[in-house]
Amino acid sequence: MLNEESVITLGCCCGHGKAGQIVEWENAYGKWKGHADPPITLIKEESVKAAMNLGYQPYPYYYADGENNGVWQMHLQSGCITKLDCENWHIKNGLPLEKHIGVI
């Protein structure tokens, strides 16, 4: 839907119902700890105005090396925040809730 409305998305994550939980990761710059995001998408900078016109609040995204590269992020208006939200979404949409299939 976002792409159809001139918002160029670069990737997204539903959050897998883990928003707010502490997560740890490691990359070439060290070990990191933070909170899992709610459903989020990365968009091209030239899409910021279109996203704002749709009611989104995009903000700059920075990679681990501190570069922005014209990428912004924004929280999605749909998706699940908690695992219970995900379970309810599956029930509402008549889809089986299966683990390890890339959905939850």
Order of alpha helices (4+ residues) and beta strands (2+ residues): beta-beta-beta-beta-alpha-beta-beta-alpha
